[in-house]
Amino acid sequence: MSKNWARAAMLGAAVLTIAPGCSAAAMATAPSIAQSLSASTAREAAAHMGKGFNLGQMFDNTQHPPTLEAARPKIDAYYARGFRNLRIPVTWTEDVGGTTLADPDTGRIDLASPRLAALTAVIDYALSKPGLYVVLNAHHEKRLKEDGRGDVLEQLWTDISDRFGDRDHRLIFEILNEPHLANHDPMSPAVLRRMTGRAYDRIRARDAERIIIIGGNQWFGADEMARTWPNLSAVGDGRDPYLMATFHHYNPWAFAGDNQGDYADAWTDADIRGPMEIMARWASTTGAGMPVYIGEWGVGWHSRLPTMNCNNVRLFYSRFNQTHAADMGMPTAVWDDGGWFQVFDHSTNSFSHNLIDCIDGACTWAGEERFNADCL
């Protein structure tokens, strides 16, 4: 996720490597991560993915250590609460902590990268959890997006497909996160379709049944899909049962976004359901029945509030997944960066407030007032 005010205008509508921190005992679960004999279609997978979470700010930037040791407690905690999909944002072609995972000029992955070894360990650990789906993406690829480098994206996903091609089909590939330009304008839909198509073809050449996720051309807003994908000719022409659509949901941004003032905004259920309905309409028509995955959602409460005790935020989390997304058959992944959008506290390796309960549909409030003093 990009922490940027510019969202406001757009979102209103194959060898196991033991990485540092990864013990041989942890890798003893390796047989369960091998590719299954028969792959679920995207619709079948979506029906099982349910509620999920993001491993935010770990492999996409430097907020948290990119290690299995740092990721394992969070994965375990969410899994124990019934969360069955994990999205791992990964920045490949831009500098993170002084290194890149892939050459920004060619897209070729550095197979000797310690960060790649750690990422591999995290993916394999997650896949060792029965029924846990893992979404792997290309996240903050700034130059690639700015320059429309379809050749780089194509090579990147060729290498990713080769690296993880033997993993269970619960590993899902999301081709390119939030494809906006450096000035925050959207990418050209035609350019993005061509780039996505090149990557899609390389993944399909490796595996006809690997689930692939596509999205819009700026911030992954729901309204971007219709203009980005007026047809599916670049990605199977509507005949690929292993294709999934995604969007991100921070609506209304004046409430859900980071650094937006107080959190006493009078949002409505229509604010939550509206973007879902927009995506559902596209998916049922142009999308040829494609399932929809809400890859990010949440409220940036910690950018303003020192502790989480706002009933209005609790209500949003209570209504989002259980009342709306689940009802519409859309799996979700809450954006949890351990910071502004915190649900899991990395400093204590625990859920330090009750938003995790709220996601299940009900949680304890501080008094009875929706707009209590702790929202201000």
matplotlib code that plots the C-alpha trace (Angstrom):
import matplotlib.pyplot as plt

x = [0.0, 1.2, 0.7, -0.3, -3.0, -3.6, -5.6, -8.4, -9.5, -9.4, -10.6, -13.8, -15.6, 12.0, 14.5, 13.9, 16.4, 16.9, 17.2, 18.4, 15.9, 14.5, 15.4, 15.7, 12.7, 10.6, 11.5, 10.4, 7.0, 8.3, 6.3, 3.0, 4.1, 4.8, 2.5, -0.9, -2.1, -5.1, -5.4, -8.5, -9.9, -10.0, -13.6, -13.0, -10.0, -11.9, -14.6, -11.9, -9.7, -12.2, -10.7, -7.0, -4.2, -1.2, 2.4, 2.8, 6.0, 8.3, 9.4, 8.1, 10.1, 12.2, 9.7, 10.0, 12.9, 12.5, 12.9, 10.9, 11.7, 9.8, 6.9, 6.2, 4.5, 2.1, 1.3, 0.7, -1.5, -3.7, -3.9, -5.0, -7.9, -9.2, -7.6, -6.9, -5.2, -1.9, -0.8, 2.9, 3.8, 7.2, 9.3, 11.6, 13.1, 13.6, 16.1, 15.0, 17.5, 20.4, 19.7, 17.3, 15.7, 15.8, 17.7, 15.6, 16.9, 16.2, 13.9, 16.2, 16.0, 19.2, 19.0, 21.8, 19.9, 19.5, 16.2, 15.0, 16.0, 14.1, 11.1, 11.2, 11.3, 8.2, 6.3, 7.1, 6.2, 2.9, 2.1, 2.9, -0.3, -3.2, -5.6, -3.7, -3.5, -0.5, -0.7, 2.7, 2.9, 5.2, 4.5, 6.5, 8.0, 8.3, 10.6, 8.9, 5.5, 6.8, 8.6, 6.1, 8.7, 6.8, 10.0, 11.2, 7.8, 7.8, 11.3, 10.5, 7.5, 9.4, 11.9, 9.3, 7.4, 10.7, 11.6, 8.2, 6.8, 6.8, 4.9, 1.4, -1.3, -2.4, 0.4, -1.2, 0.6, -0.6, 1.1, 1.4, 0.2, -1.4, 0.1, 0.3, 2.9, 5.4, 3.1, 0.3, -1.6, -2.9, -1.0, -2.3, -4.8, -3.4, 0.1, -0.8, -2.8, 0.2, 2.6, 0.2, -0.4, 3.4, 3.7, 0.6, 1.9, 5.1, 3.3, 1.0, 3.9, 5.1, 1.8, -1.7, -3.3, -1.5, -4.0, -3.2, -4.6, -5.2, -6.3, -6.8, -4.4, -3.8, -4.6, -6.6, -9.9, -13.0, -13.9, -10.6, -11.4, -14.0, -11.6, -8.5, -10.1, -12.9, -12.0, -9.8, -8.0, -4.6, -5.3, -7.1, -9.9, -12.4, -11.7, -9.2, -10.8, -7.6, -7.9, -9.0, -9.6, -8.6, -9.3, -8.3, -10.9, -10.3, -13.6, -14.3, -10.7, -11.4, -12.1, -10.0, -6.9, -3.9, -3.4, -7.0, -7.8, -10.2, -12.1, -15.6, -16.6, -20.2, -19.5, -22.4, -22.8, -23.2, -19.6, -18.5, -20.7, -20.7, -17.1, -17.8, -20.9, -19.0, -16.5, -19.2, -20.9, -17.6, -16.9, -20.3, -20.1, -16.7, -15.0, -16.9, -17.8, -14.3, -14.0, -13.0, -10.4, -10.2, -6.4, -6.3, -8.7, -8.5, -8.3, -5.1, -6.1, -2.6, -1.4, -3.4, -4.5, -1.9, -4.1, -7.0, -10.2, -12.4, -15.8, -16.3, -13.2, -14.4, -17.7, -16.1, -14.0, -17.1, -19.2, -16.6, -15.8, -18.6, -21.6, -20.5, -17.5, -18.5, -22.1, -20.9, -18.5, -15.4, -12.3, -10.4, -7.0, -6.9, -4.0, -1.9, 1.5, 2.0, 2.0, -0.7, -3.0, -2.0, -3.9, -1.0, 1.7, 5.1, 6.7, 4.8, 4.0, 0.3, -3.0, -2.7, -6.3, -9.6, -9.8, -9.1, -12.3, -14.2, -13.2, -15.3, -18.3, -18.6, -16.3, -16.5, -16.9, -15.8, -19.2, -22.2, -21.4, -20.3, -18.3, -16.7, -14.0, -11.2, -12.2, -11.2]
y = [0.0, 3.5, 5.9, 8.8, 11.5, 11.1, 8.0, 10.3, 11.2, 7.7, 5.3, 7.1, 5.3, -24.7, -25.7, -25.2, -22.8, -22.6, -18.9, -17.1, -17.6, -20.8, -24.0, -27.4, -28.4, -25.7, -27.1, -30.6, -29.7, -29.4, -32.3, -30.4, -27.5, -29.5, -28.9, -30.7, -33.2, -31.2, -27.4, -25.5, -23.1, -19.4, -19.7, -22.7, -21.1, -17.9, -20.0, -21.3, -18.2, -16.4, -13.7, -13.0, -10.6, -8.8, -9.3, -5.6, -3.6, -6.7, -7.6, -4.4, -2.0, -1.9, -1.4, -5.0, -7.4, -9.6, -12.9, -16.0, -15.3, -12.0, -13.4, -16.6, -15.2, -13.1, -16.0, -18.3, -15.8, -15.1, -18.7, -19.7, -17.2, -18.9, -16.6, -18.6, -16.3, -14.4, -11.7, -11.0, -7.6, -7.8, -5.1, -6.8, -4.2, -1.2, -0.8, -2.1, -2.0, -1.4, -4.3, -5.3, -8.8, -8.4, -6.3, -3.2, -3.2, -6.8, -8.2, -11.1, -12.3, -12.5, -16.1, -15.6, -12.9, -13.5, -11.7, -14.1, -17.0, -15.5, -14.9, -18.5, -19.7, -17.5, -18.8, -22.4, -22.0, -20.4, -23.2, -25.8, -24.6, -26.7, -24.7, -21.4, -19.6, -17.3, -14.4, -13.2, -9.9, -7.3, -4.3, -1.0, -1.4, 2.3, 2.5, -0.5, 1.2, 4.7, 3.4, 0.8, -1.9, -4.9, -6.7, -6.4, -7.5, -10.4, -11.6, -11.0, -13.3, -15.8, -16.1, -16.1, -18.9, -20.8, -20.2, -21.2, -23.3, -26.5, -25.1, -26.0, -24.2, -22.4, -20.1, -17.4, -14.8, -11.1, -9.5, -5.8, -3.9, -0.4, 0.6, 4.3, 6.7, 8.7, 11.7, 9.5, 9.5, 6.1, 4.0, 3.8, 1.0, -0.2, -0.2, -2.0, -4.6, -5.3, -5.6, -7.8, -10.0, -10.6, -11.6, -13.7, -15.6, -16.5, -17.7, -19.8, -21.3, -22.6, -23.6, -23.6, -23.9, -21.3, -18.8, -15.3, -12.0, -8.9, -5.4, -1.8, 0.8, 3.2, 2.5, -0.7, 1.2, -0.7, 1.7, 1.2, -2.3, -1.3, 1.2, -1.0, -4.3, -3.6, -7.1, -10.0, -10.7, -10.2, -12.7, -15.7, -14.0, -14.9, -18.6, -19.0, -20.5, -19.8, -16.0, -13.7, -10.0, -7.8, -4.3, -2.3, -0.8, 2.2, 3.9, 6.5, 7.6, 10.6, 8.1, 5.0, 6.8, 7.6, 11.1, 12.1, 13.9, 12.3, 9.1, 10.3, 10.2, 9.1, 6.5, 4.2, 0.6, 1.9, 3.2, -0.3, -2.2, 0.3, -0.6, -4.3, -3.9, -2.1, -4.9, -7.5, -5.9, -5.9, -9.5, -10.8, -9.2, -8.4, -10.6, -13.6, -14.7, -14.1, -14.2, -11.0, -10.7, -7.6, -7.6, -4.6, -2.9, -1.2, 2.0, 4.0, 4.7, 4.6, 7.5, 9.7, 7.7, 6.4, 3.5, 1.7, 2.5, 4.1, 2.4, 3.9, 2.0, -1.1, -0.9, -0.5, -3.7, -5.5, -4.7, -4.9, -8.6, -10.4, -8.3, -7.3, -9.1, -12.6, -12.0, -11.2, -14.1, -12.0, -13.1, -10.3, -9.5, -6.8, -4.4, -4.9, -3.1, -3.2, 0.6, 3.0, 0.2, -2.1, -5.1, -7.3, -5.7, -6.8, -5.4, -7.9, -10.5, -10.4, -8.7, -5.8, -4.6, -6.2, -5.3, -8.9, -9.8, -7.1, -8.7, -11.7, -9.5, -8.6, -7.1, -5.2, -1.5, 1.2, 2.3, 2.5, 5.6, 5.0, 8.3, 8.0, 10.4, 8.1, 8.6, 12.3]
z = [0.0, -0.8, 2.1, 0.0, 0.1, -3.6, -2.9, -1.7, -5.2, -6.6, -3.8, -3.0, -5.7, -6.6, -4.0, -0.4, 1.1, 4.8, 5.5, 8.6, 11.3, 9.6, 11.4, 9.9, 12.1, 10.4, 7.1, 8.1, 6.9, 3.3, 1.8, 2.4, 0.3, -2.9, -5.8, -5.4, -7.9, -8.9, -8.7, -7.5, -9.9, -8.9, -7.9, -5.8, -4.2, -3.4, -1.7, 0.7, 1.2, 3.4, 5.7, 5.4, 6.2, 4.7, 5.8, 5.3, 5.4, 5.6, 2.1, 0.4, 2.6, 5.7, 8.6, 9.8, 9.4, 6.3, 8.1, 8.9, 12.5, 12.3, 10.1, 11.9, 15.0, 12.9, 10.6, 13.5, 15.4, 12.4, 11.4, 14.9, 14.5, 11.3, 8.7, 5.6, 3.1, 3.5, 1.0, 0.9, -0.7, -2.2, -3.8, -6.4, -8.7, -6.3, -3.5, -0.1, 2.6, 0.2, -2.2, -4.9, -5.4, -9.1, -11.7, -12.5, -16.1, -16.9, -14.2, -13.6, -9.9, -7.8, -6.8, -4.3, -2.4, 1.4, 1.2, -1.5, 0.7, 3.6, 1.4, 0.2, 3.8, 4.7, 1.7, 2.4, 6.1, 5.2, 2.7, 5.3, 7.1, 5.9, 3.8, 3.9, 0.6, -0.1, -2.5, -3.8, -5.7, -7.3, -5.1, -5.3, -8.7, -9.4, -12.4, -14.1, -13.8, -14.8, -17.9, -19.0, -18.9, -20.1, -20.8, -17.2, -15.8, -18.2, -17.1, -13.4, -13.5, -15.7, -12.9, -10.1, -11.9, -12.2, -8.6, -7.1, -9.9, -7.9, -5.0, -4.1, -6.1, -3.0, -4.0, -6.1, -8.3, -8.3, -11.2, -10.4, -7.4, -7.7, -11.1, -10.8, -12.2, -10.2, -10.3, -9.0, -12.3, -13.5, -15.9, -19.5, -19.5, -22.9, -21.6, -18.5, -20.4, -22.7, -19.7, -17.8, -20.9, -21.3, -17.6, -17.8, -20.9, -19.1, -16.0, -18.2, -20.1, -16.8, -15.3, -16.9, -13.4, -11.3, -10.1, -11.4, -10.0, -12.1, -11.0, -12.0, -13.3, -10.4, -6.7, -7.4, -6.9, -7.8, -10.5, -12.3, -13.6, -16.2, -17.9, -17.4, -18.6, -21.1, -22.4, -21.3, -24.6, -23.0, -20.2, -21.6, -23.3, -20.6, -20.8, -18.0, -14.9, -12.9, -13.1, -10.2, -10.0, -7.1, -5.7, -2.6, -0.3, 1.8, 1.3, 2.5, 2.4, 4.6, 7.3, 6.4, 5.2, 7.3, 8.7, 7.9, 11.1, 13.7, 13.3, 14.1, 10.4, 9.9, 7.2, 6.1, 5.1, 1.5, 1.7, 2.4, 0.0, -2.9, -4.2, -3.7, -5.9, -8.6, -8.7, -8.7, -11.7, -13.7, -12.6, -13.7, -17.1, -18.6, -16.0, -17.2, -13.6, -12.3, -8.5, -6.7, -3.9, -1.7, -1.3, 1.1, 3.4, 6.8, 8.7, 9.4, 13.0, 14.4, 12.3, 14.7, 17.7, 20.2, 21.3, 19.6, 21.6, 18.9, 18.6, 15.1, 13.9, 15.7, 13.9, 10.5, 11.1, 12.4, 9.3, 6.6, 6.3, 8.1, 7.0, 3.5, 1.9, 3.1, 2.1, -1.4, -1.6, -1.7, 0.2, 2.0, 3.3, 5.9, 5.5, 8.6, 8.5, 12.2, 12.2, 11.1, 10.1, 13.0, 14.0, 15.0, 17.2, 16.1, 19.3, 21.5, 18.8, 19.8, 19.0, 21.4, 20.9, 19.8, 16.1, 15.5, 17.3, 15.3, 12.0, 13.0, 13.3, 17.0, 19.6, 22.9, 22.8, 25.2, 26.3, 24.0, 21.9, 18.3, 18.3, 21.7, 22.9, 21.8, 18.2, 18.4]

ax = plt.figure().add_subplot(projection="3d")
ax.plot(x, y, z, "-o")
ax.set_aspect("equal")
plt.show()
